[in-house]
Amino acid sequence: MGKVTGIAGRFGARYGSSVRKKWKEIMEKRYQDHQCPVCKTTGKVVRISSGVWYCKKCGAKWAGLAYTPY
């Protein structure tokens, strides 16, 4: 039975453990449910491109950070 690697498990033994751990942290933050700053709905916010976020419910679009909307 191996370790629980989560989202970084796709890399296997490649790229080194430090890089995989950092990547895992960032990607978990990116894909968690975020709250829209306009309508306060959670779970409808998606990333359009790097730093551009969009709420599917109210249609708000804003510039945020690369991996998190605020």
TABEL-V903952 format. One record per backbone hydrogen bond with DSSP energy under -1.0 kcal/mol. NH is the residue of the N-H (numbers start at 1). CO is the residue of the C=O. If there is no record, write none. Layout:
# TABEL-V903952
nh & co
NH & CO
NH & CO
This chain:
# TABEL-V903952
nh & co
8 & 5
9 & 6
11 & 8
12 & 9
14 & 11
20 & 16
21 & 17
22 & 18
23 & 19
24 & 20
25 & 21
26 & 22
27 & 23
28 & 24
29 & 25
30 & 26
31 & 27
36 & 41
40 & 36
43 & 34
46 & 54
48 & 52
49 & 52
52 & 49
53 & 62
54 & 46
55 & 60
56 & 44
59 & 55
62 & 53
64 & 51
65 & 68
